[in-house]
Amino acid sequence: ACPVTFTMSKIGGKWKPIILFLIDKGANRFGLMQRGIEGISKQMLTRQLRELEEDGFLERTIFAEIPPRVEYAITPKGKSIFPIIGDMREWGEAEMG
């Protein structure tokens, strides 16, 4: 078992790092995330959020309001992945600039 493969299975792919980054920056509701991620479908965003929640990176809170409101928060396990996401961001900024 390769630790890099394991990590990629949990946070890899096109959307998960972006979702975690957006939630950390305050986009903690579905609509905000969907508007903040160009090209993601509702179905894909829903699937990725569920996987991140199942893997313990996110927690979902449902508020009993009309209309119902759902917010996502990063768990301590989710916070532990941010050094990796931060490095990805820094590398991308250096390569883009």
C-alpha positions, 0 to 999 in steps of 0.5 A: 500500500502506497501512502501517496495513493492512499492520500490521493484516494481521499483528497485527490481528483479535480474538485476535492482540494478546491472544495476544501479551500473554498470552505476554509475561505468562508464559502461554506454553503452549497450555492456559494461553492457551486458559484465558486467552482467553474464547471462543476455540476450539482451532482458532482458537488453533492458527491464530492461533499458526501465523500469528504464528509464520509472520510471525516474531512467535513461536517455538515450542519442542517439548520431547521429554518424555512427554507432549510439551510445547510452549512459545511465546516472543516473538521480537525482531520480536514485541517490536517490536510491544509499544509498539502493544499497550501503547498499546492496553492503556492506551487500553482501561484509560482508557476502561473506568475 
